[in-house]
Amino acid sequence: MRGVIMDVAAASIAMHQVSAKQQFGVGLAGKMKDQMEQQGEAFEKLLDTTGVSATDPSRGQSIDLKA
């Protein structure tokens, strides 16, 4: 009977560890998402201040080369 109790306890500990790891992963993913959103907003502000349109189809089609 004692072996069964230890097996239940070990299973409980293992399940708790898996749950804790999952919670940590979800929390970390949420923080990364928030940081990426902040960086995207900062990039949009940068584009607004430079007057460059990210959707201008003529951008990058040609370059001027001077020797």
Rosetta blueprint (number, residue, H / E / L):
1 M L
2 R H
3 G H
4 V H
5 I H
6 M H
7 D H
8 V H
9 A H
10 A H
11 A H
12 S H
13 I H
14 A H
15 M H
16 H H
17 Q H
18 V H
19 S H
20 A H
21 K H
22 Q H
23 Q H
24 F H
25 G H
26 V H
27 G H
28 L H
29 A H
30 G H
31 K H
32 M H
33 K H
34 D H
35 Q H
36 M H
37 E H
38 Q H
39 Q H
40 G H
41 E H
42 A H
43 F H
44 E H
45 K H
46 L H
47 L H
48 D H
49 T H
50 T H
51 G L
52 V L
53 S L
54 A L
55 T L
56 D L
57 P L
58 S L
59 R L
60 G L
61 Q L
62 S L
63 I L
64 D L
65 L L
66 K L
67 A L
